[in-house]
Amino acid sequence: MIQQTASPDIAYAKYMIAWLHRITIPGVTEIQEQFLELEQHWNGTKNADLEKIRVKIWTWVDSNQNSSDRIDKVMLVARMVLCLAYPDNRELEDMGFFDDLLSNYGISRNEINLYDADHLPSRT
């Protein structure tokens, strides 16, 4: 296991991971693979090249955002996974960006507000 010290970035990443498990990653191989690598990174079991992952996800988003066969929820989840690829996620939390993506996905603000980095949502 890779040694990590507890930090607010790790705690917030685990919050985002918990939500992604709750809503389920769509069957898009590129997004699923990047999510798995990011989850292992934040859990301290594998070092990941976050910049390389960001490039992969942005490339996927850019090439699929205008596809008529892609539904909006898939793009929202891709952007949620992209949030995990930023090592300093405090700004994302402060801006509420990830929570806005959850809301746009269809999670009520009341439900979102029940959880934070210290109180993670459970899988449904």
Secondary structure, DSSP 8 states (H G I E B T S, - for coil): -------HHHHHHHHHHHHHHHH---S-HHHHHHHHHHHHHHHTSS---HHHHHHHHHHHHHHHTT-TTS-HHHHHHHHHHHHTT-S--HHHHHHTHHHHHHHHHT--HHHHTT-BTTB-----
